[in-house]
Amino acid sequence: MERDSGEEKTCGDHGGKDGFDAVVVGSGYGGSVAACRLSMAGIKVCFFEKGRRWEGPDFPTDTLKLMSASRIENKNLGVSFGPKDALFQVHIQNDSLTAIACGLGGGSLVNCGVMAPTSVRARRNPKWPKEWEHDWEVCEASASTMLRSQSIPVEFPNAKVMRQIAEDEIEESFKSSFKLSMNIGSGEALSNETGSQQMDSCLACGNCLSGCPYNAKNSTDKNYLVSAVQA
Ligand SMILES: Cc1cc2nc3c(=O)[nH]c(=O)nc-3n(C[C@H](O)[C@H](O)[C@H](O)COP(=O)(O)OP(=O)(O)OC[C@H]3O[C@@H](n4cnc5c(N)ncnc54)[C@H](O)[C@@H]3O)c2cc1C
């Protein structure tokens, strides 16, 4: 339910002006893809995201800014500090610690943007749902197009280190197929299934993990959510 200027909008109130057929909570890959595909299928979607919209220049580029864009909630000590809608949210409870992103785009705002194909090992696992195999390649290709994943022309220094660490863990087929969901190349309007958006070019600054300050990362606010709104 949503309250706007005193007016109540009820989810599931079919036929009414403000009725919704589906509610999606969160705008990471999960929520964005769901909102996009449901909207494109003509379903009226009510979409919730607790974080704010982040533009390139808003992302923290030094330690002080990083600290003020963070919230820590320690359930063990019963303390929390930092704004509730901070970009980085660290939750500590019992012996677990999670670090997640909060903002329009969810984790895609602060992740490394590495797009690896689903491992053969995972798909051969008996727990892998057999029905997913029918059009897996088509769906994977569609996601790759939407997220505009690209091969990396040069190996960034930190990628070299990661490769060495993961050498034994990564399948042979993976090594040649790592792609980044970044705009590598000239800054230009890029198209996806339902629209196009101006993107700037990756400068290999290495700030991906605190949000791309150069508007070059294909976070979900730049693709799936744009398509969802258009639909
Ligand atoms: C540092 C880091 C690097 C990573 N690098 C990679 C990588 O290179 N490649 C890769 O494939 N994966 C990577 N991942 C993992 C990937 O980003 C996550 O698996 C993915 O973002 C999870 O998507 P999600 O939709 O499940 O949730 P999230 O992306 O976490 O999105 C959840 C969203 O829901 C919102 N939300 C939560 N509660 C509420 C509420 N009550 N109401 C409204 N909104 C709410 C949050 O604000 C958030 O925006 C990385 C993750 C991290 C943290």
PDBQT file of the ligand as one rigid body, heavy atoms in Angstrom, charges set to zero:
ROOT
HETATM    1  C1  LIG A 301      31.234  -5.766  -3.598  1.00  0.00    +0.000 C 
HETATM    2  C2  LIG A 301      30.426  -6.688  -4.485  1.00  0.00    +0.000 A 
HETATM    3  C3  LIG A 301      30.936  -7.058  -5.717  1.00  0.00    +0.000 A 
HETATM    4  C4  LIG A 301      30.198  -7.917  -6.538  1.00  0.00    +0.000 A 
HETATM    5  N1  LIG A 301      30.686  -8.236  -7.791  1.00  0.00    +0.000 NA
HETATM    6  C5  LIG A 301      29.936  -8.991  -8.626  1.00  0.00    +0.000 A 
HETATM    7  C6  LIG A 301      30.354  -9.235  -9.946  1.00  0.00    +0.000 A 
HETATM    8  O1  LIG A 301      31.381  -8.762 -10.391  1.00  0.00    +0.000 OA
HETATM    9  N2  LIG A 301      29.573 -10.014 -10.744  1.00  0.00    +0.000 N 
HETATM   10  C7  LIG A 301      28.384 -10.525 -10.293  1.00  0.00    +0.000 A 
HETATM   11  O2  LIG A 301      27.699 -11.206 -11.074  1.00  0.00    +0.000 OA
HETATM   12  N3  LIG A 301      27.954 -10.294  -9.036  1.00  0.00    +0.000 NA
HETATM   13  C8  LIG A 301      28.686  -9.531  -8.210  1.00  0.00    +0.000 A 
HETATM   14  N4  LIG A 301      28.227  -9.266  -6.938  1.00  0.00    +0.000 N 
HETATM   15  C9  LIG A 301      26.986  -9.862  -6.513  1.00  0.00    +0.000 C 
HETATM   16  C10 LIG A 301      25.762  -9.154  -7.104  1.00  0.00    +0.000 C 
HETATM   17  O3  LIG A 301      25.907  -7.751  -7.127  1.00  0.00    +0.000 OA
HETATM   18  C11 LIG A 301      24.544  -9.568  -6.279  1.00  0.00    +0.000 C 
HETATM   19  O4  LIG A 301      24.435 -10.967  -6.329  1.00  0.00    +0.000 OA
HETATM   20  C12 LIG A 301      23.277  -8.941  -6.799  1.00  0.00    +0.000 C 
HETATM   21  O5  LIG A 301      23.330  -7.535  -6.761  1.00  0.00    +0.000 OA
HETATM   22  C13 LIG A 301      22.081  -9.443  -5.968  1.00  0.00    +0.000 C 
HETATM   23  O6  LIG A 301      20.917  -8.950  -6.574  1.00  0.00    +0.000 OA
HETATM   24  P1  LIG A 301      19.555  -8.923  -5.788  1.00  0.00    +0.000 P 
HETATM   25  O7  LIG A 301      18.529  -8.358  -6.722  1.00  0.00    +0.000 OA
HETATM   26  O8  LIG A 301      19.298 -10.263  -5.218  1.00  0.00    +0.000 OA
HETATM   27  O9  LIG A 301      19.760  -7.953  -4.537  1.00  0.00    +0.000 OA
HETATM   28  P2  LIG A 301      20.435  -6.526  -4.391  1.00  0.00    +0.000 P 
HETATM   29  O10 LIG A 301      21.235  -6.163  -5.599  1.00  0.00    +0.000 OA
HETATM   30  O11 LIG A 301      21.099  -6.514  -3.065  1.00  0.00    +0.000 OA
HETATM   31  O12 LIG A 301      19.196  -5.513  -4.366  1.00  0.00    +0.000 OA
HETATM   32  C14 LIG A 301      18.303  -5.439  -3.294  1.00  0.00    +0.000 C 
HETATM   33  C15 LIG A 301      17.655  -4.052  -3.326  1.00  0.00    +0.000 C 
HETATM   34  O13 LIG A 301      16.504  -4.087  -2.491  1.00  0.00    +0.000 OA
HETATM   35  C16 LIG A 301      16.433  -2.886  -1.737  1.00  0.00    +0.000 C 
HETATM   36  N5  LIG A 301      15.665  -3.181  -0.542  1.00  0.00    +0.000 N 
HETATM   37  C17 LIG A 301      15.977  -4.010   0.464  1.00  0.00    +0.000 A 
HETATM   38  N6  LIG A 301      14.999  -4.042   1.379  1.00  0.00    +0.000 NA
HETATM   39  C18 LIG A 301      14.004  -3.226   0.920  1.00  0.00    +0.000 A 
HETATM   40  C19 LIG A 301      12.731  -2.851   1.419  1.00  0.00    +0.000 A 
HETATM   41  N7  LIG A 301      12.280  -3.335   2.577  1.00  0.00    +0.000 N 
HETATM   42  N8  LIG A 301      11.987  -1.999   0.680  1.00  0.00    +0.000 NA
HETATM   43  C20 LIG A 301      12.450  -1.499  -0.503  1.00  0.00    +0.000 A 
HETATM   44  N9  LIG A 301      13.673  -1.815  -1.017  1.00  0.00    +0.000 NA
HETATM   45  C21 LIG A 301      14.433  -2.672  -0.316  1.00  0.00    +0.000 A 
HETATM   46  C22 LIG A 301      17.874  -2.534  -1.450  1.00  0.00    +0.000 C 
HETATM   47  O14 LIG A 301      18.019  -1.155  -1.182  1.00  0.00    +0.000 OA
HETATM   48  C23 LIG A 301      18.553  -2.940  -2.786  1.00  0.00    +0.000 C 
HETATM   49  O15 LIG A 301      18.572  -1.869  -3.695  1.00  0.00    +0.000 OA
HETATM   50  C24 LIG A 301      28.940  -8.407  -6.100  1.00  0.00    +0.000 A 
HETATM   51  C25 LIG A 301      28.441  -8.018  -4.851  1.00  0.00    +0.000 A 
HETATM   52  C26 LIG A 301      29.154  -7.153  -4.065  1.00  0.00    +0.000 A 
HETATM   53  C27 LIG A 301      28.578  -6.709  -2.720  1.00  0.00    +0.000 C 
ENDROOT
TORSDOF 0
